[in-house]
Amino acid sequence: MAVRIRLTRMGAKKKPMYRIVAADSQAPRDGSFLEILGTYDPHQNPAQINVKADLLNKWVAAGAQPTDTVGSLLKSRGLWPQAEAPAAS
């Protein structure tokens, strides 16, 4: 079972709010998930991201990979390590 850290949509029509969840990669976007890791509210200025760092670290240690969107959100807040530069030869 491959686990992804991704967004699931919540909120009203035209006013989305997202949960950051750990979910099986085969599960639908708004389907079942394993654990809620945080929230993302794009309507705040600036966008508000709340993440439970201990849960995020637990899932990363277990091999979970973030989607591109979640990865960029976490990097913008400094919660995800930057990609390592390739070794110079």
N, C-alpha and C positions, 0 to 999 in steps of 0.2 A: 504494500500500500504506500503510494507516494503522497506525502503530505505537503500542501502548499499553504503559505500564509497569504491570504487574499481578502478582498473586500466583499461584503454582502450588503445589499441595498436595504435601507430602512427609510422611514419617514413618509411624508405625504407626497401626493402627485406634484411635480414641479418643484419640490423642496426636499431633495434627497439628503439623507444622512447615512453614513456607512459604518458598519462594524468591521473591525479587523479581526479575522478569525483564522484558526488553523483548521483546514478541511482536507478531506481526501480529494485528490486531483480529479477524480472521476465524478464527484458529486456536483449537482447543478449549482449555479451561482447563489441562489437563495435557498438552497436545500440544506441538508443536514451538515453540521460542522462538529468538530471535536471539542473546541474550546474558544471562548471569546477572549481576545488579547487586548482589545482597545476599541476606540472609536475615532472617526474622522468626520468633521463637520466643515464642508467647503463654504458654507454661507457666512461663517464668522469672518471678520477682517482683522488680522490674517486668519487663514484657515486653521481650525483648532484640531490638533491631533493629540489624543490621550492614549498611551500605551502602557501596559503593565510590563515593565522591563524584565521582571523575574520570569514571567510566563513566556515572554518572547525568547529569552535566553534558553529556557527549558526546551522549547520546540526547535530552536536552531541547533542545539546540542543533539537533539534526536534526529536531525537530518532534514528538517523542513526547509523548503526554499521559498522565498517570497516571489510574488508575481512582479512584473516590471513596474507596475503602478505603485504597489506597496513598497517595493525596494526604493523607488525614487522619493516617496513620502518619508520613509524612515531615514534616508540619507540626508534629506533637507533639514531634518530635525536633529541630526547627529546621533540617531539611535541605531544605525546600521554601519558597520565598518566600511570604509571606502575600499573599492576594488584595488587589489595589490597591483602595483606596476610590474610589468614583465622584467625579468632580470636582464641587465645589460651584459652583453658578451664581449 
